[in-house]
Amino acid sequence: MLPSTNKRPIITHENPKSPISEAYRTLRTNIEFSAIDEEIKVIMVTSAGPGEGKSTTITNLAVAYAQADKRVVLIDADLRKPTMHHTFQMSNRWGLTNVLSGQATLQEVVRETEIVHLDVITSGPIPPNPSEMLASKRMTAFLDELRGKYDVILIDTPPALAVTDAQLVATKCDGVVLVIDSGKVKRDMAIKAKANLDYVKAKILGVVLNNMDRKNAESYYYYYYGAQDNKK
């Protein structure tokens, strides 16, 4: 399997001085300050539905952490429609599913990127039982192993309303960021996605409102507000 040629630009890497890149750094800072007394190391990013920008958000957030000299690993746990191998132009022959099925070790699936301090673990072959894999004890053990090697572990999952995968992974994370497309997703869908995460007692760190201003190309496309503001 050849690496993907469908390269997707990562703005925080290619244009770190842009207003959008600054917005991702603000998101990183807000997450760091969201839990003063608790360690936020394993962070899941999901969305209500497809096409809201969760994978773009988590990729740029990962770069923002790496630029702050954090050792970062980005995991593609969207075992139904993975995208990280496209973004980083990598083969997806070996990845997370190989580890969870006992076919590979961490050392065999983790890959360095051109971005200093940022490693990636692609999804691996799409399995017939993604939910069971993500809920497994082997997934928990894998994340525990990563905790000992990285400062920040970022996990991309399928949308929260599509399947139960996001809820299952959320129970293994220190916090969750929910991405909402402000011009696409209706309020009741966003509320239901949050309710699904609340049901499994996920710690929601905040919400990213995507595409706040489509007319101004230099506007902040991403706006973060802390979990305490969700109650307003």
N, C-alpha and C positions, 0 to 999 in steps of 0.2 A: 504494500500500500504506500503510494507516494505521498509526501507532504502536500497539504492543500495549497493551491495557488490563489485561493480566494482571500487575499490579504485584506484585513480590516484596519483602518488607521486607528492608532491609540493616541489621542490628542495630548494627554498629559506627558507622553514621551516625545512626540514629534513637535509639539508647540507648548512647552511648559510655562511660557509667560502669558498665554492667552487667558482671558477672563473665565472661560470654561474650565481650564486647568486649575485656576485659582479656586473655583467652586468645589472641585474635587478635594483640594487640600483643606478647604473649610469643612467639608464632610468628614474627612479624616480626623481633623481636630475636634469636631463635635462628638464623634464617636469616642475619642480618647477621654473626653471630659464627661461623658454620659454616665460613667460609673466610677466615682472617685475611689471607693473602698473595695471594688471588685475588679478582678483581672478580666479584661475583655480580650481574649486571644483568638477564639474560634468564632468567626462571624459569618453568618449565612446571609445571602442576598437573594430575594425572590421578588415576584410581582404578583398582581392579582390575575392577570391574563397574559397571553402571548403578545410579543411585539411592543412591550412597554419600555424596553431599554435596560433590563436588568443585567444582561451580560456585558453591555457597554459600560454600565455603571460599575460593576464589580471589577472589570479589567482596569479601568482608569483609577479606581480606588486602590487597587493592588499596586499600581505604579506609583501612586502618591505615597503610599507607605514605604515602598522601596526607596524612593527619593529622600525619605527621612531616615535612611540608613537602618531600616528594619529588615530583618530576614523574613521574607514573605513567600508563602506557597499558595498558589491559586489552584483550586480543585474544581474540575468540571463534573459536578454530580447531577447534571441534567442528563440522565441516562436514557432519555427518550428522544431528545433533539439537541445533542451536544454541539457547541460552537467554538470552544477554545482552540481546537486544532486548526480551525480556519483562521482565527485571529492571529495565532502565533506561527502559522504555516508549518505545522508539525504533523507527522503521521499519527493516526489514532489506532494503530495496531495494538499498542500496549498502553494500559491506563488503569484507572480505578477499578473497573470491573475485573481485571486480571488479578488484582490484589484481593478483592473480596471473594473471588472464586478459588483462591489458593494457588493460582498459576504463576504469580510473580511476587516479588518483594518490593518494598518502598524504593530501594536503591535502583531497581530495574525499571521503574515507571516514572520517577521524578526526572524532570529535564530542566536544564538551565535555559534562560532566555537571553536575548541581547541586552536586556535591562539588568543592570547590576543589582544584586540582592533579590531578584525575583525568579522563582522557580514555578513550573507549571506541571500539574498532573492532569492529563486529558482523561476523558471518560473511559476510553477503551471501547471494545466492541459492545454494541447495544445488546443487553441481555433480555431474556423473555420474562424475567421477574425483578424489575428494578426496585419496586417497593420493598420486597423481602431482602434484597441485598443491602439497601440503605438502612434498614431497620436492624440488621444483623449485629451480633456481638463482634464480629470481625471488623465492621465499620467503626465501632466504638474503640476497639483496640488500635486500629489504624490511626485514628485521630489522636489517641493518647501517645502513640509513637511520634507523631508529627509535633505535638506540643513540646516534646523534648528537644526538637531540632530547629524550630522556627519561632519568631516573635509574633507573627500574625499568620493565621490560617483563614483564608477566604474561600467560601464554598458557594458555587452557583448551583441553583436547583431549578426544577420546573416551576411554572406558575402555581401559586397556592390554591387557586380555584380549579385547576385542571385535574390534578391527581393528589394523592395523599403524601407524595414524596417529600414535599417541603415541610409538612408537619412532622414527619418522621425524623428528618435531619435536624429540625429546629430543637428537638429534645436533646440533641447531643452537642449543641452549640452554646456559647456564652451570650450570644445576642443575635438579633435579626434586624436587617434593614429591608424595608418594604419599598419597592419602586412602583410609582403610580404615574401613568401618562395622564397629565391634567386635561388634555384635550380629547382623550379617547375613552377612558374608563369612567363609568358612571359611579356616583357616590355610593350607591348601595352595594356595588361590586367591591369597591375598596373597603367598605365597612365589613362585608362578609369575609374578605381575605384576612383582615385583621382579626376577626372573630375566630376564624379557623386556627390562627396561630395562638390566640389567647386560650383557646380550648386545651391546647397541649402545654399551657403555661410557658410559652416562649417569651423570652425577654425582648420586647421590641424596642430597639435603640432609637428608632426614628423612621421617618418616611422621606423618600426623595420624590419630589414632584418634578416630573420630567416634562420638557417642552412647555415651559411656562410662557414663553414668548416666541412664537414661530416667525415673527416679522423681522426681529432684530438679530442678525447673525452673531453679533458680539454680546448679546445678552447672556445672563447666567441661565443656562438651560437646566441647571439642577439646583434645587433649593431644599435645604435640610431644616427640619425642625425637630426638637427633642421630643421624647416620648411624653413628657409632661404636658406638651401642647396638644397632644391628641385628644385630651379630655375636654378641651374647650368646645 
